[in-house]
Amino acid sequence: MNPKSIQAAMKKMGIQQQELLAKEVIIKQNDKTLIIRNPEILKVNMMGQISLQITGNIEELKEEILQEDIKTVAEQAEVSEEEAKQALKQTKGDLAEAILLLKK
């Protein structure tokens, strides 16, 4: 089908599309961050319900260390948050191992 006829049919059904320009899209989750580079973004309005369709090169980054983990280790090992953070980095985020390391 031809793109113009597809858009006309979508308009008849109450669906509107708009392309959004962006260099990258960042989605932050609790334990990781998704970075979508060179995204193609379509904003779709279907009878008042707006959604986004994003495609591109996805890169997944694990969060280094969560603040709540730092606080937990600091409290359990009775050390400063900075010491707890260093121990978590050394143990690659393993809370139990970080606590044991600090209690030695």
N, CA, C and O atoms as CSV, one atom per row, in Angstrom:
chain,resi,resn,atom,element,x,y,z
A,1,MET,N,N,0.842,-1.193,0.000
A,1,MET,CA,C,0.000,0.000,0.000
A,1,MET,C,C,0.878,1.244,0.000
A,1,MET,O,O,2.020,1.228,0.460
A,2,ASN,N,N,0.344,2.258,-0.499
A,2,ASN,CA,C,1.044,3.536,-0.574
A,2,ASN,C,C,0.915,4.264,0.773
A,2,ASN,O,O,-0.161,4.265,1.369
A,3,PRO,N,N,2.006,4.886,1.258
A,3,PRO,CA,C,1.996,5.542,2.569
A,3,PRO,C,C,0.897,6.593,2.737
A,3,PRO,O,O,0.345,6.737,3.828
A,4,LYS,N,N,0.576,7.323,1.674
A,4,LYS,CA,C,-0.477,8.346,1.776
A,4,LYS,C,C,-1.844,7.709,1.996
A,4,LYS,O,O,-2.659,8.231,2.758
A,5,SER,N,N,-2.097,6.585,1.333
A,5,SER,CA,C,-3.392,5.926,1.526
A,5,SER,C,C,-3.482,5.302,2.919
A,5,SER,O,O,-4.561,5.244,3.509
A,6,ILE,N,N,-2.339,4.833,3.445
A,6,ILE,CA,C,-2.316,4.290,4.812
A,6,ILE,C,C,-2.651,5.398,5.804
A,6,ILE,O,O,-3.459,5.200,6.711
A,7,GLN,N,N,-2.029,6.568,5.630
A,7,GLN,CA,C,-2.298,7.697,6.530
A,7,GLN,C,C,-3.755,8.148,6.429
A,7,GLN,O,O,-4.366,8.491,7.442
A,8,ALA,N,N,-4.321,8.152,5.212
A,8,ALA,CA,C,-5.721,8.549,5.034
A,8,ALA,C,C,-6.637,7.560,5.753
A,8,ALA,O,O,-7.592,7.970,6.413
A,9,ALA,N,N,-6.355,6.270,5.633
A,9,ALA,CA,C,-7.172,5.253,6.302
A,9,ALA,C,C,-7.069,5.393,7.822
A,9,ALA,O,O,-8.064,5.263,8.535
A,10,MET,N,N,-5.849,5.662,8.309
A,10,MET,CA,C,-5.661,5.837,9.748
A,10,MET,C,C,-6.417,7.067,10.238
A,10,MET,O,O,-7.005,7.044,11.319
A,11,LYS,N,N,-6.405,8.132,9.456
A,11,LYS,CA,C,-7.104,9.355,9.853
A,11,LYS,C,C,-8.604,9.096,9.959
A,11,LYS,O,O,-9.259,9.615,10.863
A,12,LYS,N,N,-9.155,8.295,9.040
A,12,LYS,CA,C,-10.579,7.951,9.080
A,12,LYS,C,C,-10.924,7.179,10.354
A,12,LYS,O,O,-12.029,7.295,10.885
A,13,MET,N,N,-9.951,6.383,10.840
A,13,MET,CA,C,-10.174,5.600,12.066
A,13,MET,C,C,-9.870,6.409,13.323
A,13,MET,O,O,-9.981,5.890,14.434
A,14,GLY,N,N,-9.489,7.668,13.160
A,14,GLY,CA,C,-9.192,8.509,14.313
A,14,GLY,C,C,-7.784,8.346,14.849
A,14,GLY,O,O,-7.517,8.662,16.008
A,15,ILE,N,N,-6.877,7.853,14.007
A,15,ILE,CA,C,-5.493,7.638,14.422
A,15,ILE,C,C,-4.606,8.674,13.745
A,15,ILE,O,O,-4.599,8.800,12.521
A,16,GLN,N,N,-3.859,9.412,14.557
A,16,GLN,CA,C,-2.938,10.414,14.025
A,16,GLN,C,C,-1.525,10.042,14.438
A,16,GLN,O,O,-1.293,9.604,15.565
A,17,GLN,N,N,-0.568,10.220,13.508
A,17,GLN,CA,C,0.837,9.940,13.805
A,17,GLN,C,C,1.655,11.194,13.591
A,17,GLN,O,O,1.379,11.999,12.702
A,18,GLN,N,N,2.662,11.340,14.420
A,18,GLN,CA,C,3.583,12.460,14.284
A,18,GLN,C,C,4.977,11.943,14.587
A,18,GLN,O,O,5.183,11.271,15.598
A,19,GLU,N,N,5.945,12.251,13.716
A,19,GLU,CA,C,7.316,11.832,13.975
A,19,GLU,C,C,7.983,12.863,14.867
A,19,GLU,O,O,7.895,14.065,14.615
A,20,LEU,N,N,8.657,12.383,15.923
A,20,LEU,CA,C,9.389,13.252,16.835
A,20,LEU,C,C,10.884,13.075,16.575
A,20,LEU,O,O,11.360,11.957,16.376
A,21,LEU,N,N,11.610,14.177,16.579
A,21,LEU,CA,C,13.049,14.123,16.354
A,21,LEU,C,C,13.784,14.156,17.680
A,21,LEU,O,O,13.475,14.969,18.551
A,22,ALA,N,N,14.763,13.263,17.831
A,22,ALA,CA,C,15.574,13.218,19.050
A,22,ALA,C,C,16.911,12.575,18.730
A,22,ALA,O,O,17.018,11.789,17.789
A,23,LYS,N,N,17.936,12.910,19.516
A,23,LYS,CA,C,19.261,12.304,19.354
A,23,LYS,C,C,19.346,10.988,20.099
A,23,LYS,O,O,19.969,10.037,19.628
A,24,GLU,N,N,18.708,10.936,21.282
A,24,GLU,CA,C,18.668,9.699,22.055
A,24,GLU,C,C,17.497,9.745,23.011
A,24,GLU,O,O,16.991,10.813,23.356
A,25,VAL,N,N,17.077,8.563,23.435
A,25,VAL,CA,C,15.996,8.420,24.406
A,25,VAL,C,C,16.573,7.642,25.580
A,25,VAL,O,O,17.234,6.621,25.393
A,26,ILE,N,N,16.320,8.133,26.799
A,26,ILE,CA,C,16.829,7.472,28.001
A,26,ILE,C,C,15.640,7.031,28.845
A,26,ILE,O,O,14.763,7.828,29.178
A,27,ILE,N,N,15.632,5.751,29.182
A,27,ILE,CA,C,14.588,5.196,30.039
A,27,ILE,C,C,15.267,4.677,31.292
A,27,ILE,O,O,16.072,3.748,31.225
A,28,LYS,N,N,14.946,5.274,32.448
A,28,LYS,CA,C,15.554,4.855,33.714
A,28,LYS,C,C,14.595,3.921,34.433
A,28,LYS,O,O,13.438,4.258,34.686
A,29,GLN,N,N,15.106,2.737,34.756
A,29,GLN,CA,C,14.360,1.772,35.539
A,29,GLN,C,C,15.024,1.677,36.902
A,29,GLN,O,O,16.034,2.341,37.138
A,30,ASN,N,N,14.478,0.864,37.810
A,30,ASN,CA,C,15.044,0.757,39.151
A,30,ASN,C,C,16.478,0.253,39.151
A,30,ASN,O,O,17.314,0.762,39.897
A,31,ASP,N,N,16.770,-0.741,38.321
A,31,ASP,CA,C,18.090,-1.361,38.369
A,31,ASP,C,C,18.921,-1.181,37.107
A,31,ASP,O,O,20.058,-1.651,37.057
A,32,LYS,N,N,18.392,-0.519,36.092
A,32,LYS,CA,C,19.154,-0.319,34.871
A,32,LYS,C,C,18.631,0.890,34.095
A,32,LYS,O,O,17.550,1.413,34.367
A,33,THR,N,N,19.424,1.307,33.138
A,33,THR,CA,C,19.067,2.428,32.278
A,33,THR,C,C,19.165,1.948,30.838
A,33,THR,O,O,20.153,1.325,30.450
A,34,LEU,N,N,18.132,2.243,30.044
A,34,LEU,CA,C,18.152,1.932,28.624
A,34,LEU,C,C,18.428,3.220,27.866
A,34,LEU,O,O,17.771,4.235,28.097
A,35,ILE,N,N,19.399,3.180,26.962
A,35,ILE,CA,C,19.691,4.328,26.122
A,35,ILE,C,C,19.425,3.893,24.690
A,35,ILE,O,O,20.008,2.918,24.216
A,36,ILE,N,N,18.556,4.604,24.007
A,36,ILE,CA,C,18.228,4.297,22.618
A,36,ILE,C,C,18.852,5.387,21.764
A,36,ILE,O,O,18.424,6.541,21.787
A,37,ARG,N,N,19.878,4.997,21.004
A,37,ARG,CA,C,20.606,5.948,20.176
A,37,ARG,C,C,20.029,5.950,18.760
A,37,ARG,O,O,19.548,4.929,18.269
A,38,ASN,N,N,20.086,7.112,18.117
A,38,ASN,CA,C,19.528,7.298,16.777
A,38,ASN,C,C,18.086,6.792,16.702
A,38,ASN,O,O,17.752,5.981,15.838
A,39,PRO,N,N,17.238,7.273,17.609
A,39,PRO,CA,C,15.875,6.745,17.652
A,39,PRO,C,C,14.991,7.282,16.540
A,39,PRO,O,O,15.168,8.402,16.061
A,40,GLU,N,N,14.047,6.466,16.148
A,40,GLU,CA,C,12.939,6.890,15.301
A,40,GLU,C,C,11.719,6.806,16.211
A,40,GLU,O,O,11.371,5.736,16.709
A,41,ILE,N,N,11.080,7.949,16.419
A,41,ILE,CA,C,9.992,8.020,17.390
A,41,ILE,C,C,8.706,8.424,16.689
A,41,ILE,O,O,8.664,9.436,15.990
A,42,LEU,N,N,7.671,7.639,16.876
A,42,LEU,CA,C,6.353,7.986,16.370
A,42,LEU,C,C,5.425,8.229,17.552
A,42,LEU,O,O,5.289,7.384,18.436
A,43,LYS,N,N,4.796,9.383,17.555
A,43,LYS,CA,C,3.793,9.708,18.565
A,43,LYS,C,C,2.453,9.382,17.920
A,43,LYS,O,O,2.088,9.964,16.899
A,44,VAL,N,N,1.731,8.459,18.515
A,44,VAL,CA,C,0.471,7.987,17.950
A,44,VAL,C,C,-0.671,8.408,18.862
A,44,VAL,O,O,-0.674,8.105,20.055
A,45,ASN,N,N,-1.644,9.112,18.283
A,45,ASN,CA,C,-2.837,9.536,19.007
A,45,ASN,C,C,-4.002,8.749,18.437
A,45,ASN,O,O,-4.439,8.978,17.309
A,46,MET,N,N,-4.499,7.810,19.247
A,46,MET,CA,C,-5.603,6.975,18.811
A,46,MET,C,C,-6.816,7.304,19.673
A,46,MET,O,O,-6.969,6.793,20.783
A,47,MET,N,N,-7.669,8.166,19.136
A,47,MET,CA,C,-8.892,8.595,19.826
A,47,MET,C,C,-8.599,9.129,21.228
A,47,MET,O,O,-9.282,8.779,22.190
A,48,GLY,N,N,-7.572,9.984,21.330
A,48,GLY,CA,C,-7.232,10.618,22.592
A,48,GLY,C,C,-6.217,9.864,23.435
A,48,GLY,O,O,-5.670,10.420,24.387
A,49,GLN,N,N,-5.959,8.609,23.100
A,49,GLN,CA,C,-4.961,7.810,23.818
A,49,GLN,C,C,-3.623,7.977,23.101
A,49,GLN,O,O,-3.467,7.541,21.961
A,50,ILE,N,N,-2.652,8.614,23.777
A,50,ILE,CA,C,-1.354,8.887,23.159
A,50,ILE,C,C,-0.340,7.833,23.578
A,50,ILE,O,O,-0.219,7.501,24.757
A,51,SER,N,N,0.386,7.312,22.592
A,51,SER,CA,C,1.464,6.360,22.876
A,51,SER,C,C,2.658,6.700,21.989
A,51,SER,O,O,2.536,7.403,20.986
A,52,LEU,N,N,3.808,6.179,22.391
A,52,LEU,CA,C,5.031,6.401,21.632
A,52,LEU,C,C,5.553,5.061,21.143
A,52,LEU,O,O,5.530,4.068,21.869
A,53,GLN,N,N,6.023,5.048,19.910
A,53,GLN,CA,C,6.681,3.874,19.352
A,53,GLN,C,C,8.114,4.282,19.070
A,53,GLN,O,O,8.363,5.190,18.277
A,54,ILE,N,N,9.061,3.607,19.723
A,54,ILE,CA,C,10.471,3.989,19.617
A,54,ILE,C,C,11.273,2.807,19.088
A,54,ILE,O,O,11.186,1.700,19.618
A,55,THR,N,N,12.051,3.051,18.042
A,55,THR,CA,C,12.974,2.053,17.530
A,55,THR,C,C,14.348,2.694,17.421
A,55,THR,O,O,14.458,3.912,17.276
A,56,GLY,N,N,15.383,1.892,17.489
A,56,GLY,CA,C,16.736,2.414,17.386
A,56,GLY,C,C,17.729,1.432,17.979
A,56,GLY,O,O,17.387,0.283,18.259
A,57,ASN,N,N,18.952,1.883,18.167
A,57,ASN,CA,C,20.013,1.052,18.750
A,57,ASN,C,C,19.924,1.134,20.266
A,57,ASN,O,O,20.164,2.190,20.852
A,58,ILE,N,N,19.578,0.012,20.904
A,58,ILE,CA,C,19.357,-0.008,22.357
A,58,ILE,C,C,20.617,-0.472,23.081
A,58,ILE,O,O,21.214,-1.495,22.748
A,59,GLU,N,N,20.997,0.313,24.076
A,59,GLU,CA,C,22.135,-0.024,24.935
A,59,GLU,C,C,21.603,-0.117,26.360
A,59,GLU,O,O,20.915,0.789,26.830
A,60,GLU,N,N,21.922,-1.210,27.044
A,60,GLU,CA,C,21.427,-1.416,28.405
A,60,GLU,C,C,22.579,-1.238,29.382
A,60,GLU,O,O,23.607,-1.906,29.275
A,61,LEU,N,N,22.397,-0.332,30.336
A,61,LEU,CA,C,23.415,-0.079,31.347
A,61,LEU,C,C,22.873,-0.490,32.708
A,61,LEU,O,O,21.784,-0.070,33.099
A,62,LYS,N,N,23.620,-1.300,33.420
A,62,LYS,CA,C,23.246,-1.646,34.795
A,62,LYS,C,C,23.614,-0.464,35.677
A,62,LYS,O,O,24.669,0.147,35.509
A,63,GLU,N,N,22.745,-0.153,36.606
A,63,GLU,CA,C,23.061,0.925,37.543
A,63,GLU,C,C,24.248,0.477,38.367
A,63,GLU,O,O,24.316,-0.677,38.788
A,64,GLU,N,N,25.172,1.370,38.596
A,64,GLU,CA,C,26.376,1.010,39.346
A,64,GLU,C,C,25.996,0.501,40.728
A,64,GLU,O,O,26.146,-0.685,41.023
A,65,ILE,N,N,25.514,1.383,41.555
A,65,ILE,CA,C,25.154,0.996,42.916
A,65,ILE,C,C,23.935,1.824,43.322
A,65,ILE,O,O,23.924,3.046,43.174
A,66,LEU,N,N,22.931,1.156,43.827
A,66,LEU,CA,C,21.730,1.855,44.267
A,66,LEU,C,C,21.969,2.503,45.633
A,66,LEU,O,O,22.654,1.942,46.488
A,67,GLN,N,N,21.403,3.672,45.819
A,67,GLN,CA,C,21.565,4.408,47.073
A,67,GLN,C,C,21.032,3.611,48.257
A,67,GLN,O,O,21.610,3.647,49.342
A,68,GLU,N,N,19.936,2.893,48.053
A,68,GLU,CA,C,19.372,2.103,49.163
A,68,GLU,C,C,20.325,0.962,49.560
A,68,GLU,O,O,20.373,0.581,50.730
A,69,ASP,N,N,21.078,0.417,48.600
A,69,ASP,CA,C,22.069,-0.622,48.918
A,69,ASP,C,C,23.213,-0.027,49.744
A,69,ASP,O,O,23.696,-0.653,50.688
A,70,ILE,N,N,23.634,1.170,49.386
A,70,ILE,CA,C,24.706,1.848,50.130
A,70,ILE,C,C,24.277,2.057,51.577
A,70,ILE,O,O,25.038,1.787,52.505
A,71,LYS,N,N,23.047,2.542,51.760
A,71,LYS,CA,C,22.539,2.786,53.115
A,71,LYS,C,C,22.447,1.494,53.917
A,71,LYS,O,O,22.793,1.465,55.099
A,72,THR,N,N,21.983,0.431,53.278
A,72,THR,CA,C,21.860,-0.861,53.964
A,72,THR,C,C,23.217,-1.354,54.439
A,72,THR,O,O,23.373,-1.758,55.592
A,73,VAL,N,N,24.203,-1.319,53.538
A,73,VAL,CA,C,25.547,-1.791,53.898
A,73,VAL,C,C,26.151,-0.907,54.987
A,73,VAL,O,O,26.767,-1.414,55.924
A,74,ALA,N,N,25.977,0.408,54.870
A,74,ALA,CA,C,26.525,1.332,55.870
A,74,ALA,C,C,25.934,1.053,57.248
A,74,ALA,O,O,26.653,1.030,58.247
A,75,GLU,N,N,24.621,0.842,57.295
A,75,GLU,CA,C,23.961,0.563,58.583
A,75,GLU,C,C,24.399,-0.776,59.153
A,75,GLU,O,O,24.730,-0.870,60.336
A,76,GLN,N,N,24.405,-1.803,58.332
A,76,GLN,CA,C,24.731,-3.150,58.805
A,76,GLN,C,C,26.190,-3.278,59.248
A,76,GLN,O,O,26.489,-3.964,60.226
A,77,ALA,N,N,27.098,-2.614,58.522
A,77,ALA,CA,C,28.524,-2.720,58.843
A,77,ALA,C,C,28.985,-1.602,59.770
A,77,ALA,O,O,30.137,-1.572,60.201
A,78,GLU,N,N,28.061,-0.675,60.073
A,78,GLU,CA,C,28.356,0.461,60.951
A,78,GLU,C,C,29.564,1.265,60.441
A,78,GLU,O,O,30.527,1.513,61.166
A,79,VAL,N,N,29.468,1.662,59.153
A,79,VAL,CA,C,30.515,2.470,58.520
A,79,VAL,C,C,29.841,3.640,57.790
A,79,VAL,O,O,28.615,3.725,57.726
A,80,SER,N,N,30.659,4.527,57.248
A,80,SER,CA,C,30.117,5.662,56.497
A,80,SER,C,C,29.561,5.179,55.152
A,80,SER,O,O,29.892,4.088,54.690
A,81,GLU,N,N,28.725,5.998,54.542
A,81,GLU,CA,C,28.167,5.645,53.246
A,81,GLU,C,C,29.263,5.561,52.183
A,81,GLU,O,O,29.177,4.742,51.268
A,82,GLU,N,N,30.288,6.399,52.301
A,82,GLU,CA,C,31.390,6.359,51.335
A,82,GLU,C,C,32.144,5.025,51.428
A,82,GLU,O,O,32.492,4.435,50.405
A,83,GLU,N,N,32.394,4.551,52.658
A,83,GLU,CA,C,33.054,3.258,52.830
A,83,GLU,C,C,32.179,2.126,52.282
A,83,GLU,O,O,32.671,1.187,51.657
A,84,ALA,N,N,30.885,2.239,52.530
A,84,ALA,CA,C,29.947,1.231,52.031
A,84,ALA,C,C,29.943,1.206,50.502
A,84,ALA,O,O,29.914,0.139,49.889
A,85,LYS,N,N,29.973,2.373,49.907
A,85,LYS,CA,C,29.979,2.474,48.441
A,85,LYS,C,C,31.234,1.830,47.861
A,85,LYS,O,O,31.160,1.104,46.870
A,86,GLN,N,N,32.374,2.092,48.471
A,86,GLN,CA,C,33.628,1.504,47.992
A,86,GLN,C,C,33.602,-0.026,48.116
A,86,GLN,O,O,34.065,-0.738,47.225
A,87,ALA,N,N,33.060,-0.511,49.218
A,87,ALA,CA,C,32.975,-1.963,49.410
A,87,ALA,C,C,32.036,-2.591,48.381
A,87,ALA,O,O,32.318,-3.674,47.867
A,88,LEU,N,N,30.929,-1.924,48.080
A,88,LEU,CA,C,30.001,-2.441,47.073
A,88,LEU,C,C,30.640,-2.459,45.683
A,88,LEU,O,O,30.407,-3.379,44.899
A,89,LYS,N,N,31.442,-1.442,45.387
A,89,LYS,CA,C,32.152,-1.437,44.099
A,89,LYS,C,C,33.125,-2.606,44.036
A,89,LYS,O,O,33.229,-3.293,43.020
A,90,GLN,N,N,33.838,-2.820,45.145
A,90,GLN,CA,C,34.836,-3.888,45.214
A,90,GLN,C,C,34.192,-5.268,45.075
A,90,GLN,O,O,34.779,-6.173,44.483
A,91,THR,N,N,32.981,-5.427,45.622
A,91,THR,CA,C,32.296,-6.724,45.591
A,91,THR,C,C,31.279,-6.810,44.452
A,91,THR,O,O,30.455,-7.724,44.410
A,92,LYS,N,N,31.345,-5.856,43.538
A,92,LYS,CA,C,30.453,-5.818,42.361
A,92,LYS,C,C,28.981,-5.844,42.752
A,92,LYS,O,O,28.168,-6.521,42.123
A,93,GLY,N,N,28.651,-5.091,43.808
A,93,GLY,CA,C,27.260,-4.931,44.211
A,93,GLY,C,C,26.716,-5.999,45.131
A,93,GLY,O,O,25.528,-5.969,45.454
A,94,ASP,N,N,27.524,-6.932,45.563
A,94,ASP,CA,C,27.069,-7.999,46.463
A,94,ASP,C,C,26.988,-7.440,47.888
A,94,ASP,O,O,28.014,-7.205,48.525
A,95,LEU,N,N,25.771,-7.229,48.381
A,95,LEU,CA,C,25.576,-6.618,49.694
A,95,LEU,C,C,26.186,-7.433,50.813
A,95,LEU,O,O,26.918,-6.895,51.644
A,96,ALA,N,N,25.895,-8.731,50.848
A,96,ALA,CA,C,26.395,-9.577,51.943
A,96,ALA,C,C,27.923,-9.593,51.972
A,96,ALA,O,O,28.540,-9.475,53.031
A,97,GLU,N,N,28.508,-9.739,50.809
A,97,GLU,CA,C,29.970,-9.784,50.735
A,97,GLU,C,C,30.569,-8.442,51.166
A,97,GLU,O,O,31.602,-8.415,51.835
A,98,ALA,N,N,29.930,-7.328,50.789
A,98,ALA,CA,C,30.407,-6.008,51.169
A,98,ALA,C,C,30.351,-5.825,52.694
A,98,ALA,O,O,31.275,-5.275,53.294
A,99,ILE,N,N,29.276,-6.284,53.300
A,99,ILE,CA,C,29.125,-6.171,54.762
A,99,ILE,C,C,30.205,-6.989,55.465
A,99,ILE,O,O,30.845,-6.516,56.405
A,100,LEU,N,N,30.399,-8.216,55.000
A,100,LEU,CA,C,31.430,-9.078,55.595
A,100,LEU,C,C,32.814,-8.474,55.430
A,100,LEU,O,O,33.627,-8.521,56.354
A,101,LEU,N,N,33.087,-7.911,54.267
A,101,LEU,CA,C,34.386,-7.279,54.010
A,101,LEU,C,C,34.631,-6.136,54.977
A,101,LEU,O,O,35.740,-5.984,55.490
A,102,LEU,N,N,33.605,-5.327,55.233
A,102,LEU,CA,C,33.752,-4.171,56.110
A,102,LEU,C,C,33.835,-4.540,57.580
A,102,LEU,O,O,34.386,-3.782,58.378
A,103,LYS,N,N,33.301,-5.681,57.943
A,103,LYS,CA,C,33.310,-6.097,59.346
A,103,LYS,C,C,34.595,-6.801,59.744
A,103,LYS,O,O,34.785,-7.102,60.923
A,104,LYS,N,N,35.490,-7.075,58.783
A,104,LYS,CA,C,36.765,-7.750,59.089
A,104,LYS,C,C,37.658,-6.885,59.918
A,104,LYS,O,O,38.766,-7.295,60.266
